[in-house]
Amino acid sequence: MRVSVLDFLVCPSCSGKLRLGGTTADAAEVTTGELLCVDCGLDYPVADGVPRLVSARERDSHVAASFGFEWQTFHDGGFESDTVFGRTIDEDVAQFHDVFDIKAAESGEAGRRDPLDGLVVADIGCGSGKLTVELARRHPGATFLAVDVNPAITEVAKAAADLPNLHVVQGSVFALPVREQSVDRLWCNGVIHHTGATEIAFTGLTRLVAQDGELFVWVYQRKVSPLVLVRDLLRPLGLHTWSHRTVYRICRALSLPTLIAVRLLNTIAGLPVLRSLVERSTHARILTRRRNYDELALTWFDVLSPRYRDTYTVEQVESWYTHSGFEPVRRYWWPVGVTGKRTKPLR
Ligand SMILES: C[S@@+](CC[C@H](N)C(=O)[O-])C[C@H]1O[C@@H](n2cnc3c(N)ncnc32)[C@H](O)[C@@H]1O
């Protein structure tokens, strides 16, 4: 049976039940019309196939505008084409399987039950949406929710048009329009450190996770980074108040010298005397990995444009899990990524 998106969605303001108003093409997907809260009476439009379950403040926020520009430009071909932040779709899918301990053989092998069958998977802050779309294709027996606050989520809905098991919603981590404890695997990669209130956002995510369900969160690590040093140097200029188009041009200009520096680092790191040292250090491996020009432009935009970009240690993130009734069960090799399992009931 096809799962209706209304089984998961709630009013972001009061968590009340939503019902359809106006016209809709398909009750399972909700493609046009509006959603009305039966408890508080607020109504939310459904535009271009996407329920817009955000307050006007969140919809018009700097973070929505900055990432809306970033992902719309990405979809329009202004950054990389076959990768996202230099990673291929297969690498991203492998990371997803890794952090949730989904054995590749189990998920792909003919005749074997897909371990995600019957589960609900949410990607909160889905960005380009490439990963969720691919996962929904590879795991047709699971139900996927892709949520993001920025308006370029419309492009994700277009890419998901032929996928009945993927529902796309505009929403914010601060008022998630998803029923509490309805998600079995929640993926939130590179999102909450951009909110200015990371721990509050983290707590909001935990409330969606079902008993024994798992949450994966990845945030920036507290460390010395050349890109962040440049961001700090430019901070007095207030780049986040500039037009996104101007920041984009600056990012493209910065990508060329960065590429030259990276190529130099690649050569040095490849020297036989250094190779094994580099392989042993996670930080050196990350710093010296191969990059290309378009990918660096996206990375620069992601560094310079957002207003908030906070950094954490793995111990901090693990302590958030413990305080929220989760047990941290896995650390991803690229810090800081932690998977936690809900072991205590939601309070
Ligand atoms: C760096 S991108 C990461 C996108 C994707 N998860 C990935 O790994 O490629 C950060 C994403 O977080 C989203 N985001 C930031 N603040 C948010 C909020 N309050 N609610 C929902 N999404 C948010 C942005 O719109 C953006 O798409």
The ligand as a MOL file (V3000), in Angstrom:
LIG
                    3D

  0  0  0     0  0            999 V3000
M  V30 BEGIN CTAB
M  V30 COUNTS 27 29 0 0 0
M  V30 BEGIN ATOM
M  V30 1 C 25.5500 22.4030 3.6260 0
M  V30 2 S 23.9490 22.0530 3.1380 0 CHG=1
M  V30 3 C 23.9440 20.2850 3.3450 0
M  V30 4 C 22.9470 19.6470 2.4250 0
M  V30 5 C 22.9370 18.1190 2.4310 0
M  V30 6 N 22.5100 17.5870 3.6950 0
M  V30 7 C 24.2830 17.5660 2.0370 0
M  V30 8 O 24.8960 16.8730 2.8410 0
M  V30 9 O 24.7050 17.8070 0.9020 0 CHG=-1
M  V30 10 C 22.9820 22.5940 4.5220 0
M  V30 11 C 21.4760 22.4570 4.2950 0
M  V30 12 O 20.8000 22.7060 5.5350 0
M  V30 13 C 19.6150 23.3930 5.2500 0
M  V30 14 N 19.1640 24.0910 6.4470 0
M  V30 15 C 19.7970 25.0970 7.1150 0
M  V30 16 N 19.0390 25.5230 8.1400 0
M  V30 17 C 17.9170 24.7750 8.1350 0
M  V30 18 C 16.7570 24.7500 8.9320 0
M  V30 19 N 16.5590 25.6180 9.9430 0
M  V30 20 N 15.8000 23.8320 8.6510 0
M  V30 21 C 15.9500 22.9550 7.6080 0
M  V30 22 N 17.0340 22.9470 6.8040 0
M  V30 23 C 17.9960 23.8500 7.0590 0
M  V30 24 C 20.0070 24.3440 4.1370 0
M  V30 25 O 18.9020 24.8460 3.4280 0
M  V30 26 C 20.9300 23.4570 3.2990 0
M  V30 27 O 20.2550 22.8050 2.2660 0
M  V30 END ATOM
M  V30 BEGIN BOND
M  V30 1 1 1 2
M  V30 2 1 2 3
M  V30 3 1 2 10
M  V30 4 1 3 4
M  V30 5 1 4 5
M  V30 6 1 5 6
M  V30 7 1 5 7
M  V30 8 2 7 8
M  V30 9 1 7 9
M  V30 10 1 10 11
M  V30 11 1 11 12
M  V30 12 1 11 26
M  V30 13 1 12 13
M  V30 14 1 13 14
M  V30 15 1 13 24
M  V30 16 1 14 15
M  V30 17 1 14 23
M  V30 18 2 15 16
M  V30 19 1 16 17
M  V30 20 1 17 18
M  V30 21 2 17 23
M  V30 22 1 18 19
M  V30 23 2 18 20
M  V30 24 1 20 21
M  V30 25 2 21 22
M  V30 26 1 22 23
M  V30 27 1 24 25
M  V30 28 1 24 26
M  V30 29 1 26 27
M  V30 END BOND
M  V30 END CTAB
M  END
